[in-house]
Amino acid sequence: MTIKDVFDRQLAAIADQDLEALLGQYHEDATVVRFDRVARGPAEIRQLFTAYLSAKPQVEEIVSLQTTDDVIFYNALMTIGANHVTTFGTLVVKDGRIWRQTAAALPLS
């Protein structure tokens, strides 16, 4: 398994609107940091992604992707709800699962 596999599984879970597959990506000690909230641990991360998937996110294009041994840094164009956004994020992987994540979305003009 490579770190790119983690990213590909993340994209597939979002595309499939598969909450359980998405949650399976996260380390039991994971933290997700966004500007509007911070989710720590399985219960809070479940709440965050339940709300996220209800907006029917669609990845339109991966604009940039950089990976190292344990870090994924990306920029993607997405539709979330009726909003077209550019997203930026970082995934830090520990033991093959996402341990830390940052995510930000900016409206496209």
N, C-alpha and C positions, 0 to 999 in steps of 0.2 A: 504494500500500500504506500502510495506517495501522498504528499500534502495536497497535490492537485486532485487526488481522488476525494479528499474531504470536501473541497470546493465543488467538484462535480456532483457529489451526493447532495450538497446543500442546494444547488441549483435544481436538481431533479425533485427534491422534496417540495420546494417552492412551486415548481411547475405543476406537480401533481396535487398540490394543496393537501399534502400528507402531513398532518400535525405530528403523528407518532414517529414518522421517519425523521422529521425535522428535530424533534426533541431528542431522538436517539443520537443525534450528532453532538450533543452537548455533554461535557464532563459533569459529573455530579456536583462539582465545586465551581461551576461556571458563573460568570458575570457578563451581562450584556449592558453596554453603556450607550445610551442615545441622549440627545439633547433634552427630550421631553421626559425621560425616566431612566432609572437604573433597575435592572432585574437581577436578583441574586438567587441562585439555587433553583431547583426543579419547579417548585410551585409558582414562583414569580415568573420564571421563563415560560412556563406553560401559559400563564395568563397573557403575557406579552405576545406570544406567537399565535394564540387563539384570536386575539384582536387583530393582529397583523394579517393572518390568513383570511379573516372575514372581509378585508378590503380587497381581496382577490389580486394580490400582487403578481405582475408578469414581468419577467426579465426580457427586455427587448434586445439589448446588446451589451456585451462585455466590452467596454471601451479600453480599459487597461487592466493588466493583471501582473503582479509581481509576487513571487514566492521565494522563501528561503526554507531552511530545514523545518522551521516551526511557525512561520508567519506567512499569512496571505494578506495582500493589500490589493484592493480592487476599486474600480470605478465602473459603474453600470448605468445604462439608461433603463428606466423601468416605468411601468404604469401601475400606480397604487390607487385603488378606487378609480376616480375619473381624472386623477392627476398624473401628468407626465413629469417625471423627476429624473435628476441625475443623482446617483447615490455613490457614496464613498464609504469604505469600511475596511476594518482590519479584523482578521481572525487569528488568534494565537492558539496553536494546537498543542495539547499535552496528552500523551498516551493515545494518540490517534483520534481524539475528540476535541471539539472546540472548548477551550478553557476560558478565554477572554475574547470579547467581541466589542468593537465600536462600530456604529452605523450612523450615517447622516444622509438626509435627503434634501435636495434643493430643487425648487420648481424650475422647470425649463421656461425660458422666456419666449 
